Amino acid sequence: MEYDWSAGDLAFRDEVREFLAARLTPELRRAGRLATSVYPDHEASMEWQHILHERGWAAPAWPVEHGGCDWSLTQHYIFQRESALAGAPALSPMGIKMVAPAIIAFGTEEQKAFYLPRILTGEVFFCQGYSEPEAGSDLAALSMAAVDDGEDFVCTGSKIWTTHATEANWIFCLVRTARTGKKQQGITFLLIDMTSPGIEIRPLVMTSGEQVQNQVFFDNVRVPKANVLGRIDDGWTVAKYLLVHERGGAAAPWLQVMAQDIATAAARQPGPDGNPLLDDRAFAAKLADLRIRTEVLEILEFRTISAMAQGKNAGPASSMLKILATELSQKLTELALEAAGPSGRVYQPHATLPGGPIAQFAPPADGYHSGADWQAVAPLRYFNDRAGSIYAGSNEIQRNILAKAALGL
């Protein structure tokens, strides 16, 4: 395959760079730089989404008739790469990248007309209701009940690890509508208004101290059957489709930025002998290994893009890329924490821009923090990134998929 950008690709890259240079304010770049997880400051993320929407680039992967862009797969990759290099804050994936493609694929015309334009503007902001206290990686074991009651379902149960439930006004849920046959059967995909009576949200405090995740309780919540996405009892089909989108995307550019940031910081940070940490051979070897891995990951992403551009299905490649990207990200956050040194061991979230409130923490009145901003960010990213190998289907599950689909085991 050919790895060089075409003249058209280079022209598009320059167009994206010009846009980013003009519209990415210092405040938005700061929000991207000081983000402590894949979820940046919510207000900054929504501001950037509004700017992208004005340009017509908020949801480039959607069909053009719904507000997407008529881009090639290469152009999509270039856009993600340049956004990462420029330090743009990430957008919440729950609406634009996850439930919206499912609505486009399985929704009625009425559902498309209502949700899609409102997701673009941010008027409708989704969170995800998948995991339950007894159904995480084994998602099909979910038990939240949706009882048929005429034109409605009456929902009772709970969902856990629900990111940004306190910010969301809608949630897409997998619920149990029947208990016959295999456990993957009898599941329905529901879109639920978060203002419905009977919904209670309890924030969960993460190891980083952030309240980004939540547990959501449903007590006899009435949901119109018009809010079913796809067919009743066949929600597993929709969920599998959505998971491919959750695992997709270009991770290599973001990881390359992380590696470069570590290299830049280590060039200034003193090592054990007082010289720059980057001159320490052991540290430099670990950084070089991770940078090589990011380049390999990018080549694998290129190969996947090339295959998809020829009309082929990504298939098990999405599982492979998910494993490699999340485990590489964890290694990079470990190395960043090592580079941060003693200042990286101090809990000082006030020097960062986390994705949610910080629980039970009073910052110093004068705003003082030890070391540079990146040293304050390093431990929070380290804690948050432990979940990377679990969410979107644990890496153990992904290895099982690869063993079956790629190796025939």
C-alpha positions in Angstrom: 0.0 0.0 0.0 1.0 3.6 -0.5 1.7 5.6 2.7 2.5 9.0 1.2 -0.2 11.7 1.2 -1.5 12.8 -2.1 -1.5 16.4 -3.3 -5.2 16.6 -2.4 -4.5 15.2 1.0 -1.8 17.8 1.7 -4.1 20.6 0.5 -6.8 19.4 2.9 -4.2 19.1 5.7 -3.3 22.7 5.1 -6.9 23.8 5.2 -7.4 22.0 8.5 -4.3 23.6 10.0 -5.4 27.1 8.9 -8.8 26.5 10.6 -7.3 25.2 13.8 -4.9 28.1 14.0 -7.7 30.6 13.5 -10.4 29.1 15.8 -8.5 27.3 18.6 -8.2 29.9 21.3 -5.5 29.8 24.0 -8.2 28.8 26.5 -9.4 25.9 24.3 -5.8 24.7 23.8 -5.2 25.0 27.5 -8.3 22.8 28.1 -6.9 20.2 25.8 -3.4 20.4 27.4 -4.6 20.1 31.0 -7.3 17.4 30.4 -6.8 14.6 32.9 -8.6 11.9 30.9 -10.2 11.3 27.5 -13.0 13.6 28.8 -11.8 17.2 29.0 -13.5 20.1 30.7 -17.1 19.9 29.7 -17.7 23.6 29.0 -14.5 23.8 26.8 -15.6 20.6 24.9 -19.0 22.0 24.2 -17.6 25.4 23.1 -15.3 23.6 20.6 -18.2 21.5 19.4 -20.2 24.7 18.6 -17.2 26.1 16.7 -16.8 22.9 14.7 -20.6 22.8 14.0 -20.4 26.3 12.6 -17.8 25.1 10.2 -19.7 21.9 9.4 -17.1 19.7 11.0 -18.6 18.6 14.2 -19.7 15.2 12.9 -17.7 14.6 9.7 -18.3 10.8 9.7 -22.1 11.2 9.5 -23.8 11.0 6.1 -23.8 14.3 4.3 -27.6 14.5 4.4 -27.5 14.5 8.2 -24.7 17.1 8.6 -21.6 15.0 7.9 -18.7 15.7 5.4 -18.0 14.0 2.1 -14.5 13.2 3.2 -12.3 10.2 2.3 -11.1 8.0 5.1 -7.7 9.5 4.7 -9.2 13.0 5.2 -10.9 11.8 8.4 -7.6 10.6 9.7 -5.8 13.8 8.8 -8.5 15.8 10.6 -8.1 13.7 13.8 -4.3 13.9 13.5 -4.1 17.6 13.1 -6.6 18.2 15.9 -4.5 16.2 18.2 -1.3 17.9 17.2 -2.9 21.3 17.6 -4.1 20.5 21.1 -7.9 20.7 20.5 -10.1 19.5 23.4 -11.9 16.2 22.6 -15.6 16.1 22.0 -17.8 13.8 24.1 -18.1 10.6 22.0 -21.5 9.5 23.5 -23.7 11.5 21.1 -21.8 12.2 17.9 -19.6 9.1 17.6 -21.7 6.5 19.4 -25.4 6.8 19.6 -25.8 9.0 16.5 -24.4 6.3 14.1 -26.8 3.8 15.7 -29.7 6.2 15.2 -28.7 6.7 11.6 -28.5 3.0 11.0 -31.6 1.8 13.1 -33.7 4.9 13.8 -37.0 5.8 12.4 -37.3 9.0 10.3 -38.9 10.7 13.2 -36.0 9.7 15.5 -33.4 10.9 13.0 -35.2 14.2 12.5 -35.5 14.9 16.3 -32.2 13.7 17.7 -29.5 14.2 15.0 -29.7 18.0 14.6 -30.0 18.5 18.3 -26.9 16.3 19.0 -25.0 18.5 16.6 -25.9 21.7 18.4 -25.5 20.1 21.8 -29.1 20.7 22.7 -29.3 16.9 23.2 -26.4 15.6 25.2 -26.3 11.8 25.7 -24.7 9.6 28.3 -24.4 5.8 28.0 -26.4 3.3 30.1 -24.8 0.0 29.5 -22.9 -1.4 32.5 -24.6 -2.5 35.7 -23.3 -3.5 39.1 -23.5 -7.2 38.1 -23.0 -6.7 34.3 -19.8 -5.1 33.2 -17.6 -6.9 30.7 -20.3 -9.6 30.5 -22.8 -7.0 29.3 -25.4 -9.5 28.2 -25.9 -10.3 31.9 -27.7 -7.0 32.4 -31.0 -7.1 34.4 -32.5 -3.6 34.3 -36.1 -4.4 33.6 -38.4 -2.7 31.1 -42.0 -3.9 31.7 -44.5 -3.6 28.8 -47.3 -1.2 29.8 -49.3 -0.3 26.7 -47.6 2.5 24.9 -44.8 2.7 27.4 -42.1 0.6 29.0 -41.7 1.0 32.8 -38.0 0.8 33.7 -36.6 -0.2 37.0 -32.9 -0.9 37.8 -29.6 0.9 37.7 -26.7 1.7 35.5 -23.1 2.3 36.7 -19.9 4.0 35.5 -22.2 6.4 33.6 -19.9 9.2 32.3 -21.3 12.8 32.5 -24.7 11.6 33.7 -25.0 14.9 35.6 -24.4 16.9 32.3 -26.6 14.7 30.1 -30.2 15.3 29.3 -30.6 12.0 27.5 -29.3 8.5 28.1 -29.2 5.5 25.8 -29.8 2.3 27.7 -29.8 -1.4 27.2 -32.8 -2.9 29.1 -34.2 -6.3 29.7 -37.6 -6.8 28.0 -37.7 -10.6 28.0 -36.0 -13.5 29.8 -36.3 -16.3 27.3 -33.6 -17.9 25.1 -29.9 -16.8 25.2 -29.1 -13.9 27.5 -28.2 -11.7 24.4 -31.9 -12.1 23.4 -34.7 -10.1 25.1 -32.6 -6.9 25.3 -34.0 -3.6 24.0 -32.2 -0.4 23.1 -34.0 2.6 24.7 -33.5 6.3 24.5 -34.5 7.8 27.8 -35.1 11.5 28.7 -33.0 12.1 31.9 -35.7 14.6 33.2 -38.2 11.7 33.5 -39.7 11.2 37.0 -38.0 8.4 38.9 -34.4 8.9 37.8 -31.8 9.6 40.5 -28.1 10.2 39.8 -25.4 9.5 42.4 -21.8 10.7 41.5 -19.0 8.2 42.0 -15.6 9.5 43.2 -12.8 8.1 41.0 -9.3 7.3 42.3 -8.3 10.7 40.7 -10.8 12.4 43.0 -13.0 13.4 40.0 -16.7 13.0 39.8 -17.1 12.2 36.1 -18.6 8.7 36.5 -22.0 8.1 38.2 -24.5 5.5 39.1 -28.0 6.1 37.7 -31.1 4.6 39.4 -34.4 4.1 37.6 -37.5 3.7 39.8 -40.6 2.9 37.6 -39.5 5.3 34.9 -42.0 5.5 32.1 -40.4 5.5 28.6 -42.6 5.7 25.4 -42.1 2.8 23.1 -41.5 5.4 20.4 -38.1 5.7 22.0 -37.0 2.2 21.1 -34.1 2.2 18.7 -34.3 -0.8 16.4 -36.6 -3.6 17.3 -37.9 -4.7 20.7 -35.9 -7.6 22.1 -33.2 -7.1 19.5 -31.2 -4.3 21.2 -28.1 -6.5 21.2 -27.8 -6.0 17.4 -27.8 -2.2 17.9 -25.3 -2.5 20.8 -22.8 -4.5 18.8 -23.0 -2.0 16.0 -22.4 0.9 18.4 -19.5 -0.8 20.1 -17.6 -0.9 16.7 -17.9 2.9 16.7 -16.8 3.2 20.3 -13.6 1.2 19.6 -12.9 3.0 16.3 -11.0 6.2 15.6 -7.4 7.3 15.3 -5.5 6.9 18.5 -1.9 7.1 17.3 -1.8 10.9 16.8 -3.0 11.5 20.4 -0.4 9.0 21.7 2.3 10.6 19.6 1.5 14.0 21.2 1.7 12.4 24.6 5.1 10.9 23.8 6.4 14.2 22.5 5.2 16.0 25.6 7.1 13.6 27.7 10.2 14.1 25.7 9.9 17.9 25.9 9.3 17.8 29.6 12.2 15.2 30.2 14.6 17.5 28.4 14.0 20.1 31.1 13.4 17.8 34.1 16.6 16.9 36.1 17.3 13.2 36.4 18.9 11.2 39.2 22.4 12.6 38.4 21.2 16.2 38.1 21.5 16.1 34.3 18.3 16.3 32.1 16.2 13.2 32.6 16.2 12.7 28.8 19.9 12.1 29.0 19.3 9.1 31.4 19.9 6.1 29.2 17.3 3.9 31.0 14.6 6.5 30.7 15.5 7.4 27.1 15.3 3.7 26.2 11.8 3.4 27.6 10.6 6.6 25.8 12.2 5.5 22.5 10.4 2.1 22.8 7.0 3.7 23.3 7.6 6.2 20.5 8.4 3.4 18.2 5.2 1.6 19.3 3.1 4.7 18.5 4.6 4.7 15.0 3.8 1.0 14.5 0.2 1.7 15.8 -0.1 4.5 13.2 1.0 2.1 10.4 -1.6 -0.4 11.6 -4.3 2.3 11.6 -3.2 3.3 8.0 -3.6 -0.3 6.9 -7.1 -0.5 8.4 -8.0 2.8 6.7 -6.7 1.5 3.4 -8.7 -1.7 3.8 -11.9 0.1 4.7 -11.4 2.6 1.8 -11.6 -0.5 -0.5 -14.9 -1.4 1.0 -13.6 -4.1 3.4 -14.9 -4.5 7.0 -12.5 -3.6 9.8 -13.5 -6.8 11.5 -11.2 -8.0 14.3 -8.8 -5.2 13.5 -10.9 -2.9 15.7 -10.3 -5.2 18.6 -6.5 -5.3 17.9 -6.3 -1.5 17.7 -8.3 -1.1 20.9 -5.9 -3.4 22.8 -2.7 -1.8 21.4 -3.9 1.8 21.9 -5.2 1.5 25.4 -2.2 -0.5 26.7 0.2 1.9 25.0 -1.6 4.8 26.5 -1.3 3.3 30.0 2.5 2.8 29.4 2.8 6.4 28.4 1.0 7.7 31.5 3.2 5.6 33.6 6.3 7.1 32.0 4.9 10.6 32.3 4.4 10.0 36.1 8.0 8.8 36.3 9.2 11.9 34.5 7.1 14.2 36.8 9.2 13.1 39.8 8.4 14.3 43.3 6.0 17.0 42.0 4.0 14.3 40.3 3.3 12.7 43.6 1.5 15.7 45.0 -2.2 15.8 44.6 -3.0 19.2 43.1 -6.0 18.9 40.8 -6.5 22.7 40.9 -3.6 23.0 38.4 -5.5 20.9 35.9 -8.8 21.1 33.9 -10.5 17.8 34.8 -13.6 16.4 33.2 -15.8 16.8 36.3 -15.8 18.3 39.8 -13.2 17.3 42.3 -14.6 15.8 45.5 -13.6 17.1 49.0 -10.7 19.2 47.9 -10.0 22.8 48.9 -7.3 24.4 46.7 -4.8 26.8 48.3 -6.1 30.3 48.4 -3.2 31.6 46.3 -3.6 28.8 43.8 0.0 27.6 44.4 1.0 24.2 43.0 4.4 22.4 43.0 6.2 22.1 39.7 4.8 22.7 36.2 1.2 22.2 35.1 2.1 18.9 33.3 3.4 17.5 36.6 0.1 18.1 38.2 -1.7 16.5 35.3 0.5 13.4 35.2 -0.9 11.5 38.3 -4.5 12.2 37.4 -4.0 10.9 33.8 -2.3 7.9 35.3 -5.2 7.0 37.6 -7.8 7.7 34.9 -6.1 5.7 32.2 -6.3 2.5 34.3 -9.8 2.2 33.0 -8.7 2.3 29.3 -8.2 -1.5 29.1 -11.7 -2.1 30.6 -14.1 0.3 28.9 -15.5 -0.3 25.3 -15.1 -4.1 26.0 -12.3 -5.2 28.2 -9.0 -6.1 26.6 -9.5 -9.7 27.7 -12.7 -9.8 25.8 -11.0 -8.3 22.8 -8.3 -11.0 22.9 -11.1 -13.6 23.0 -12.6 -12.0 19.8 -9.2 -12.1 18.1 -8.6 -15.7 19.1 -11.9 -16.7 17.6 -12.1 -14.4 14.5 -8.4 -14.2 13.5 -7.0 -17.5 14.8 -10.0 -19.8 14.6 -9.7 -20.9 18.2 
